[in-house]
């Protein structure tokens, strides 16, 4: 059974993950960024991009024999960056997170606007960060996390 008949959520998340994994591998400034689908198995690399929660909302598109639906998808992309050091490293970790976020955002806005043909459009619609290292990690260095939400529009036709 073709799962795309009910929703494009999984196809979208997989294509987004694969595109960003390739983007990071191809860029000389990011070959060691660990890009993972779901929860990382290791927190060893300094920079991690993980593709997590996905949501879907559907509305009737047309009342033809296919009974197509308009689907709005979101996926959460969590960027986590570690920099060894004290207070001064907090800014460096933040800058790295936002550098990676800008790369991802630009890729889906300018380069692969349909995320491998899975959706019609995809844009960064929000992001959030506590903006500080959790207290239990301070002795090891500085870690900043940014959670970004990307929203896509697609048509489920079958």
Buried (B, 14 or more C-beta within 10 A) or exposed (E): EEEBEBBBBBBBBBBBBBBBBEBBEEEEEBEEBBBBBEEBEEEEBBBBBBBBEBEBEBEEBEEEEEEBBBBBBBBBBBBBBBBEEEEEBBEBBBEBBBBBBEBBBEBBBEEBBBBEEBBBEBEBEEBEBEEBBEEEEBEEBBBBBBBBBBBBEBBBBE
